[in-house]
Amino acid sequence: MTLGSVDQPRKGGIPRGLSPTAPVLFSYGFRPFFLGAAFWAVITMILWISSLAGLATVAEDYGPAHWHAHEMLFGYSSAVLAGFLLTAVPNWTGRLPVSGWPLFWLFGVWVAGRVIFLAPGVVGASAMAAVDSLFLPVLLLICVREVVAGRKWKDLKVIGGLLALTAGNILFHVQVLQDLHPDLAIKLAVSAYVVLVMIIGGRIIPSFTRNWINKSGRTDFPAPYSTFDSIAILSGIAALAAWVLIGEGAVVALVTGTAFLLHSVRLARWRGWTTLQEHLVTVLHMAYLFVPLGFLGIGLSALNALSPMAALHLVTVGTVASMMLAVMTRATRGHTGRVLTASRTTSVIYGAIILAAVVRPLADILPDYAQLFYTVSGAAWLSAFGLFLIEYGPMLAKVRRKLI
């Protein structure tokens, strides 16, 4: 059965396959979730800036700062992850994608969490947390089902990251509802995303780089996956575990410093400088650069040489957001039949999100200029996701273009 055919639903199962009657938007997972993620990334930033300026109130019963942190980690980010997994897992397993009404209802669950979170006082914080906590477990069950049915056991590593993220979301609500700061939940969620970047990035970055180099007629290919990559990933997991469980001190600085060195070498082995003529590939290397930089920031923070907030934003905006935009742009172009090359607007998108990642930590490093850095970083964030909506929104909502 081909990828474009319709899979008849089995008794008690989830209907899968490209529905011939569903709107284009719900024909494939990346379409609604990438579009929804970008839209929400813009809206949440506007609301957060308005809240800081005293122009609007957001989630007062839950806490505006908690709302901001949650929607950055579990709001727009979870939608990007869903769009990626619902598109990538069928490719990994050879099974048909979730499409049509099942995709519509899954997207609806995500939307319900976003809407109800804006005014938790209407239904109560506990009810709001319960509704918001539905999406990730459902996504997890779908992905587990597909990986197990496809017998792709090596992809369970990715499922492990999704499981940690699901647990982090629930823990976030539990801590806030108990009047605790959700520091542990935030670190767990950030760690889950970084692990996914280390695993998935290690799969797609050298592959896309090799394709580009081969297309250029050269043979200076990136180093293939080896024991070194496994050691680097394990060192990163150890560093993140120390950050989550210990938090600070010499031990955390030592393991994160080791991860910084190993992932710097790993990135260099992929020969990113050979791709400078194609920003669609170069941005993947730029995004992964924030993995070792993130470990460096966490290590410095553990020694009180850098504020924890600066280190956190280096990871969340640098590693997570930039890699997500890199994947969103490439996947959208590829799966909608566009040429795999970055337009000028796409290059500006990349530059804007990298600027946001670099500038935001400076607000904590140079507090006297914090307002300026907040403004620049916020504007860069809005530019990145706003331009994504302008250029890629129509692609996501329209029928796939056929390349000639």
C-alpha positions, -999 to 999 in steps of 0.1 A, spaced: 0 0 0 15 34 -10 19 64 12 -8 82 -7 -35 56 -4 -62 54 22 -58 29 50 -91 14 61 -95 16 99 -92 -16 117 -116 -25 144 -107 -6 176 -78 11 159 -69 46 148 -79 53 112 -47 62 93 -38 72 58 -41 102 36 -79 109 36 -93 119 1 -121 140 16 -104 158 45 -93 195 41 -57 198 29 -48 212 63 -55 179 79 -40 156 53 -7 153 71 5 160 107 30 187 99 4 210 82 -19 219 112 7 216 139 34 237 122 9 263 113 -6 263 148 28 263 165 40 294 145 7 312 152 9 305 189 46 314 191 36 349 178 5 353 200 21 342 232 51 365 227 27 394 220 7 386 251 38 382 273 53 415 261 19 432 267 18 416 302 52 429 311 42 464 298 10 463 319 -12 464 288 -28 430 293 -34 404 319 -27 367 312 -35 337 333 -35 357 366 -48 327 386 -20 305 374 7 332 372 18 351 341 54 340 344 44 304 349 21 307 319 49 322 297 73 294 307 47 267 301 36 279 267 72 282 255 80 247 266 47 229 262 26 252 240 41 260 207 70 236 211 48 205 217 29 214 184 62 215 165 72 182 180 38 167 171 40 179 135 75 165 131 67 131 147 34 126 129 53 131 97 86 114 105 74 83 123 54 70 93 86 74 72 106 55 98 81 27 102 67 24 67 32 28 80 5 53 69 2 86 87 -26 97 110 -49 119 88 -84 133 84 -107 133 114 -82 117 138 -57 144 130 -84 170 134 -94 159 169 -58 155 180 -51 191 169 -83 201 186 -70 187 219 -39 208 215 -60 240 207 -82 233 237 -52 234 260 -40 267 246 -74 284 248 -83 272 283 -49 282 296 -55 319 288 -81 322 315 -77 294 341 -99 312 366 -130 304 344 -129 267 349 -104 265 378 -66 259 376 -70 221 383 -95 216 355 -73 237 332 -42 216 340 -62 184 334 -73 196 299 -38 208 290 -23 175 302 -43 154 277 -24 162 245 11 149 251 -1 115 265 -24 110 234 5 119 211 28 95 230 3 66 227 0 72 189 38 73 184 43 42 206 16 23 187 33 31 154 68 23 164 58 -10 180 36 -20 151 64 -11 127 89 -30 149 113 0 147 128 -6 182 157 18 177 132 46 175 121 40 210 149 64 220 128 92 205 97 79 223 117 82 255 122 119 250 85 123 244 78 104 276 101 127 296 83 157 281 49 143 290 61 138 325 75 173 326 43 188 316 23 170 343 50 178 369 49 215 359 12 217 368 16 198 400 44 221 412 25 253 403 -7 241 419 12 234 451 26 269 450 61 257 441 84 271 414 84 246 385 121 246 382 124 208 381 97 205 355 113 232 333 147 215 335 132 181 327 113 195 297 143 214 283 165 183 288 139 162 268 141 186 239 179 187 239 181 149 240 157 148 210 179 173 192 210 152 199 194 120 186 174 133 157 199 160 148 226 133 147 204 115 121 194 143 98 222 168 99 250 146 85 225 130 61 213 163 46 249 176 46 261 145 27 233 150 2 243 186 -4 280 178 -7 273 150 -31 250 173 -52 279 197 -54 301 170 -69 325 169 -39 335 139 -17 345 156 16 315 140 33 307 144 70 319 116 93 294 87 95 277 77 128 302 59 150 309 50 186 320 86 192 285 99 185 271 74 210 296 86 236 288 122 229 250 116 233 256 97 265 278 125 279 250 149 270 224 128 288 247 126 319 252 164 318 215 171 316 208 145 344 233 163 366 217 197 358 182 184 367 191 164 398 220 183 413 216 218 397 249 234 405 284 228 418 317 214 405 302 180 395 277 197 372 304 219 357 326 190 350 301 168 332 286 197 312 321 208 303 328 173 290 296 174 270 305 208 256 338 195 243 324 163 228 295 179 211 318 206 197 339 179 181 308 161 169 295 192 152 329 198 136 329 162 122 298 171 102 317 197 82 290 224 83 313 250 67 309 231 34 272 240 32 274 278 35 259 282 0 226 266 11 212 281 42 185 254 44 214 230 54 237 255 72 210 265 97 209 229 110 246 232 119 240 266 134 211 253 155 232 224 167 260 248 177 237 258 205 239 223 220 276 226 231 270 263 238 241 254 260 262 229 279 288 256 283 262 280 296 248 254 321 284 247 333 292 284 339 258 288 356 267 258 379 298 278 390 278 310 394 297 326 365 265 330 345 229 335 356 207 304 354 181 324 333 208 333 308 219 297 304 182 285 302 174 310 274 206 300 255 192 265 254 155 272 249 158 298 222 191 287 207 190 249 207 152 243 207 136 272 188 162 275 161 163 238 155 125 237 153 124 265 128 151 248 108 131 216 107 98 233 101 110 252 70 128 222 55 100 197 61 74 221 48 92 228 16 100 191 11 65 177 19 47 204 -2 67 198 -33 89 229 -31 125 231 -42 148 224 -12 166 257 -11 162 286 13 146 318 -1 157 352 11 128 353 35 138 319 49 173 331 54 160 362 73 139 338 95 171 319 104 190 351 112 161 365 133 158 334 156 196 332 160 197 369 169 169 362 195 190 334 209 221 354 212 206 386 225 181 373 252 208 359 276 225 394 274 196 408 294 207 388 324 244 394 318 241 432 314 211 441 335 215 478 329 206 473 293 180 445 300 151 464 285 169 470 252 179 433 250 143 423 258 130 445 231 155 433 205 150 396 214 113 398 214 112 417 181 135 391 165 113 362 178 82 378 164 100 385 131 111 348 128 78 332 135 58 360 118 78 356 86 73 319 88 36 324 88 38 348 59 59 325 37 50 290 48 14 295 60 1 293 24 22 263 17 8 245 47 -28 252 38 -26 245 1 -24 213 -20 10 199 -26 28 213 -56 40 188 -82 76 193 -92 83 190 -129 
